[in-house]
Amino acid sequence: MVDLSVILAGFGDVFTPMTLLFILFGVVLGQFVGAVPGIGPVMAMAIAIPFTFGLDPLAAIAFLVGVNKGGLVGGAVPAILMNTPGTPDAAATALDGYPLARQGKPIKATKMALFSSVSGDTFSDIVLITVSAPLAILALKMGPVEIVALMIFAFSVISGLMGESLIKGVIAAALGLMFSFVGADPESFTPRLMFGYWDLYDGLALTSVAIGMLAISEILRRMTESFGQAGQGVLAPDNGNPEDRRVSWAEFWSCRFTLLRGATLGTILGALPGIGSTAAAFMSYATTKAASKDPDSFGRGNIQGIAATESANSAVVGANLIPLLTLGIPGSVTAALIISAFMIHGMQPGPLLFETQGRLVYGLFGAMIIANFLNLWVGQLGLRIWVKVVSAPESVIFSSALLLCFVGVAMATNGIFGIVIMLIFAALGILMHSFGYSMVIFIIAFFLGPQFEKSLAQALALLDGNLLRIYTSPVALALLVLSVISVFWFVSRRTNAKADTTNLGVPDGEVLDQKR
């Protein structure tokens, strides 16, 4: 047990001018790189880590945490204004944020994203500070069998809710898993699906795949729709209504259960190594839509959808540090980068960290809380600047976004090969959009593919290759039963909906257009 004097000393260390300055700088930089498609907080953190070597350990790690927190807030800005997520986490935010912006409410949408992000982030930080050790023990008890069952359940729910049809959703998930298998086998390191290109030995870069499918394909598709005419990046008419420029307390309070659900889900998933903020955002969106009395309003500008995704993906930031600080296991790419910063400064995250570096740990906790307040303050000032993007011509926005995507991917993948992969998946994204296959499901399956494969191999080893022994894990068995139930429920729901529209004389094509 850490002494109270150590805890108070750690929180006191945060209130030094140098530490506060680096937290502020990290938040501002994070919001900037998150708001610019093609960069993102992960790339900024990776570039910044070597430059933190000469800093005080608390200032260095607090700076990286500030970049991560600010990046999630900034990533929602282009997702809402341009339907081009600045980070993969913000892809779910675009589902309702972009339609709301097209209705002339971009400031309302971005402010709701900001408030939801800070709310979810603060919730997970409080959980991290108060109950980090018990949650770490719970995460440790989730073995490979349970992880596989949890991912199958996630795929079943997301495929049923996100795609036009359950079959197309399953196909998109299967394609994502297939492309995640490119590269060396994690068990025997045998090359797979490389076709002689040894640049693929480490697999397809998530940066190239995500930016290609989510950003480049959307930019190219919208450029073709403009027919050579330069218009605004976001056609958001200003109706002059001041209510459309703010989020009232009544609107925010009406989302309290959605925020609590998203923050709780993001905290739980963030505490499990390997399941990051992207999966949490879409899981929260799916559960919120399923629990809604008006699920058809989602995807058309429902503010509840923004609250669900932003509260969940931001809650992962604090929860990711639970296994990192207590077990030494990074729960995400950003957590792995923070571990690198710890090791650069001569510290080894793990069970003994609270005893040997308790003052630093609680100083980090204090920095995280301060970063949330700065995120809120900087965000409200920064949104006034970023929302002005709606008045810029498409030629400027799209050409700048394309340039930054190319430069960002080239920096992240160390060469032209990553750009080629990005363009290939941009073409694949255009094809999938044309035929009604969900790119979002593809990205989630691709992101979770390596962890799913590794957990599946470990689960088969634990079960001696006999899947019928799944009954030895009640949690995994319950999750698989829920997966089957969810599939039947989605199929019956779509069948009933089709029957109702047929009875009303509504053509199927019109129904699909409404769902889109």
Buried (B, 14 or more C-beta within 10 A) or exposed (E): EEEEEBBEBBBEBBEBEEBBEBBBBBBBBBBBBBBBBBBBBBBBBBBBBEEBEEBBBBBBBBBBBBBBBBBBBBBBBBBBBBBBBBBBBBBBBBBBBBBBBBBBBBBBBBBBBBBBBBBBBBBBBBBBBEBBEEBBEBBBEBBBBBBBBBBBBBBBBBBBBBBBBBEBBBBBBBBBBBBBBBBBEBEEEEBEEBEEEEBBEEBBBBBBBBBBBBBBBBBBBBBEEEEEEEEBBBEBEEEEEEEBBEBEEEBBEEBEEBBBBBBBBBBBBBBBBBBBBBBBBBBBBBBBBBEBEEBEBBBBBBBBBBBBBBBBBBBBBBBBBBBBBBBBBBBBBBBBBBBBBBEBBEBEBBEEBBEEBBBBBBBBBBBBBBBBEBBBEBBEEBBEEBBEBBEBEBBEBBEBBBEBBBEBBBBBBEEEBBBBBBBBBBBBBBEBBEEEBBBBBBBBBBBBBBBBBBBBBBBBEBBEEEEEEBEEBEBBBEBBEBBEEBBEBBBEBBEEEEEEBEEEEEEEEEBEEEEE
